[in-house]
Amino acid sequence: MNAAMPALYIGHGAPPLLDDPIWSGQLSAWARDLPRPTAILIVSAHWESAPVSLSASGAPLVYDFGGFAPKYYQITYETPDATALAQRVAAMMPSTEPVHQHATRGLDHGAWVPLKIMFPEADIPVLQMSLPTDDPRRLMRLGERLRPLRDEGVLIVGSGFLTHGLPFLEDWRIDADVPGWSRDFDLWAADALARGDVDTLADYRAKAPGMPYAHPTVEHYTPLFVTLGAATTADAPGTQVIDGYWMGLSKRSLQMT
């Protein structure tokens, strides 16, 4: 390949995203504009585990949600074997960051929902890696270690949701009004991303408006720092490819080179 693959931070949505023509159309168009990856390494908000853990190729999908239509529990997404990528990732980690190869865990919905839209043929090896911490700086260092994979054609994806205050939503319709805390956090993050202000983004607990409502738990925000770490220059502005809201939550998504 002539250029490194980008690194992405995407909002992944719940399973009904698969039936949303607007957001799924945006994700599909984004994927069509990307070079074809040799493999995909994805970090999802829905797998927090230390030490760093890797998914098992060929394992069934994880249906880590409840209360949705039965059809969502019958979805499959069978991708080629990613064992070679798992071995490569394990070899890149220092002794201070041990890696656990999970024997049975497949992709969770933070991985398979967006990837099923972006790469519906399921013909690219996919490896999921756990979030071992919520420390932005440590996650950036993790992304930095993974950065050489981009030169090998691997697409690195942090999958979360830029706001995720589910306990504070009063309206669960896709086109619901946007709560003030969601809009405030989204616009704050958009500004910091446009300026490449990583320090401000990392100090979100103290500096971001809308906290803690935007993120009563932070696992949907912190995959952003793996993406920033994997970027060639973490404090470059990047490209904010998708914005807007879904159920009042920010679906802002980022592409870094």
C-alpha positions in Angstrom: 0.0 0.0 0.0 1.2 3.5 -0.8 -0.2 5.1 2.4 -1.0 4.0 5.9 -4.6 3.1 6.7 -6.3 5.8 8.8 -7.4 5.3 12.4 -11.1 5.8 13.2 -13.3 6.7 16.2 -16.9 5.8 15.5 -20.2 5.8 17.3 -21.6 2.3 17.1 -25.2 2.7 18.3 -27.5 -0.1 19.5 -28.7 -2.9 17.1 -31.5 -0.7 15.7 -28.8 1.3 14.0 -28.9 -1.5 11.4 -32.3 -0.3 10.3 -31.6 3.4 10.4 -31.2 4.5 6.7 -29.5 7.8 7.6 -26.8 6.8 10.0 -26.1 3.4 8.3 -25.9 5.3 5.0 -23.3 7.6 6.5 -21.2 4.7 7.7 -21.5 2.9 4.4 -20.4 5.9 2.4 -17.5 6.4 4.8 -16.3 2.8 4.3 -16.5 3.1 0.6 -14.1 6.1 0.7 -11.6 4.1 2.7 -8.8 2.0 1.2 -9.6 -1.7 1.6 -8.0 -3.0 4.8 -6.0 -6.1 5.0 -7.5 -6.6 8.5 -9.5 -4.7 11.2 -8.5 -4.2 14.8 -11.3 -2.8 16.9 -11.6 -1.7 20.5 -15.2 -1.5 21.8 -16.7 0.2 24.8 -18.4 -3.1 25.6 -15.3 -5.1 26.5 -13.4 -3.7 29.5 -10.9 -6.2 30.6 -7.3 -6.2 31.9 -4.9 -7.4 30.9 -5.3 -6.6 27.2 -7.4 -9.4 25.8 -8.0 -10.5 22.2 -11.1 -12.1 20.7 -11.2 -15.6 19.4 -11.5 -16.1 15.6 -14.6 -18.1 14.7 -16.3 -17.6 18.1 -20.0 -16.7 18.1 -21.1 -13.1 18.3 -21.8 -11.6 21.7 -25.4 -10.3 22.0 -24.6 -8.0 24.9 -27.9 -6.1 25.0 -31.5 -6.7 26.1 -35.0 -5.8 25.2 -34.7 -5.6 21.5 -36.5 -7.5 18.7 -35.7 -11.2 18.4 -34.2 -10.7 14.9 -31.2 -8.9 16.4 -30.2 -12.0 18.4 -30.1 -14.1 15.1 -27.6 -11.9 13.3 -24.3 -13.4 12.2 -21.1 -11.9 11.0 -18.5 -14.6 10.2 -15.2 -13.1 9.2 -11.9 -14.7 8.1 -9.4 -16.0 10.6 -7.6 -13.2 12.5 -5.1 -15.4 14.3 -2.1 -13.9 12.5 -3.2 -10.4 13.5 -3.6 -11.6 17.1 -0.1 -12.9 17.1 1.2 -9.7 15.7 -0.6 -7.6 18.3 0.7 -9.8 21.1 4.2 -9.5 19.8 4.0 -5.7 19.8 3.1 -5.4 23.5 5.9 -4.9 26.1 6.3 -7.1 29.1 4.5 -4.4 31.2 1.4 -4.9 29.0 0.7 -8.6 28.9 -1.9 -10.0 26.5 -4.5 -12.7 27.1 -5.8 -14.6 24.1 -9.4 -15.3 24.9 -10.5 -18.8 23.9 -14.2 -18.3 23.3 -15.1 -14.6 23.1 -16.4 -13.3 19.8 -17.2 -9.8 18.7 -19.6 -7.7 20.8 -22.2 -5.3 19.3 -19.8 -2.4 19.6 -17.8 -4.2 16.9 -20.2 -6.1 14.8 -23.0 -3.6 14.5 -20.9 -0.9 12.8 -18.7 -3.3 10.9 -21.8 -5.2 9.5 -22.8 -1.9 8.0 -19.4 -0.7 6.8 -18.1 -4.0 5.5 -21.2 -6.2 5.0 -19.4 -8.9 3.0 -17.6 -9.9 6.2 -14.6 -10.8 4.1 -11.9 -9.0 6.1 -10.3 -10.5 9.2 -11.5 -8.8 12.4 -9.8 -8.8 15.8 -11.3 -7.2 18.9 -9.1 -6.0 21.7 -10.3 -5.1 25.2 -10.1 -1.8 26.9 -7.6 -2.5 29.8 -8.0 0.9 31.5 -9.9 4.2 31.3 -6.7 6.2 31.7 -6.5 8.4 28.5 -2.7 8.6 28.5 -2.3 4.8 28.9 -4.8 4.2 26.1 -2.9 6.6 23.9 0.3 4.7 24.6 -1.5 1.5 23.7 -2.6 3.1 20.4 1.0 4.3 19.7 2.2 0.7 20.0 -0.4 -0.4 17.5 0.4 2.4 15.1 2.8 0.3 12.9 -0.1 -1.9 11.9 -1.5 0.9 9.9 1.4 0.6 7.5 0.5 -3.0 7.1 -3.0 -2.2 5.9 -4.7 -2.7 9.2 -7.7 -0.4 10.0 -7.6 0.5 13.7 -11.0 1.5 15.1 -12.1 2.8 18.5 -15.8 2.2 18.8 -17.8 4.1 21.4 -20.4 6.9 21.5 -19.3 10.6 22.0 -22.1 11.0 24.5 -23.8 8.1 26.3 -26.0 9.3 29.2 -28.5 6.5 28.8 -29.8 6.8 32.4 -30.7 10.5 31.7 -32.6 10.0 28.5 -36.3 10.8 28.7 -37.2 10.0 25.1 -35.8 6.9 23.4 -36.9 7.6 19.9 -34.1 7.8 17.3 -35.2 11.4 16.4 -35.6 12.5 20.0 -34.7 16.1 21.1 -31.1 16.5 22.1 -30.5 17.0 25.9 -28.5 20.1 26.8 -25.8 18.0 28.5 -25.4 15.9 25.3 -25.1 19.0 23.0 -22.8 20.8 25.3 -20.3 17.9 25.6 -20.5 17.2 21.8 -19.7 20.8 20.9 -16.9 21.0 23.5 -15.4 17.8 22.0 -15.9 19.0 18.4 -14.0 22.2 19.2 -11.1 20.4 21.0 -10.8 17.8 18.2 -10.8 20.6 15.6 -7.9 22.2 17.5 -6.1 18.9 18.1 -6.2 19.7 21.8 -5.5 16.3 23.3 -4.7 17.6 26.7 -8.2 19.1 27.0 -9.8 16.0 25.7 -7.9 13.9 28.2 -9.0 16.2 31.1 -12.7 15.8 30.3 -13.7 15.0 33.8 -12.7 18.5 34.9 -13.2 20.5 31.7 -16.0 19.1 29.7 -19.5 20.6 30.1 -22.3 18.1 30.5 -20.4 15.8 32.8 -21.3 13.5 34.4 -24.5 13.2 32.5 -22.9 12.8 29.1 -20.8 9.9 30.5 -22.0 8.5 33.8 -19.5 5.8 33.0 -16.7 6.6 30.5 -16.1 3.5 28.4 -17.9 4.9 25.4 -15.6 8.0 25.3 -12.2 6.4 26.1 -11.8 4.4 22.9 -11.1 7.8 21.3 -7.7 7.8 22.9 -6.7 4.5 21.3 -7.5 6.2 18.0 -5.6 9.3 18.9 -2.6 7.3 19.9 -2.6 5.3 16.7 -2.6 8.5 14.6 0.6 9.7 13.1 0.2 12.9 15.0 -2.2 12.7 17.9 -2.7 16.5 18.1 -3.5 16.9 14.5 -7.2 18.0 13.9 -8.3 14.9 12.0 -11.5 14.8 10.0 -14.9 14.7 11.7 -16.7 12.6 9.2 -20.1 12.2 10.9 -21.9 14.5 13.3 -25.5 14.9 14.5 -27.4 12.9 17.1 -29.2 9.6 17.5 -31.7 9.2 20.4 -30.3 12.5 21.6 -26.7 11.1 21.8 -23.8 12.4 19.7 -22.8 10.2 16.8 -19.7 12.4 16.0 -17.0 10.2 14.5 -13.4 10.9 13.5 -10.8 9.8 11.0 -7.1 10.3 11.8 -4.2 9.9 9.5 
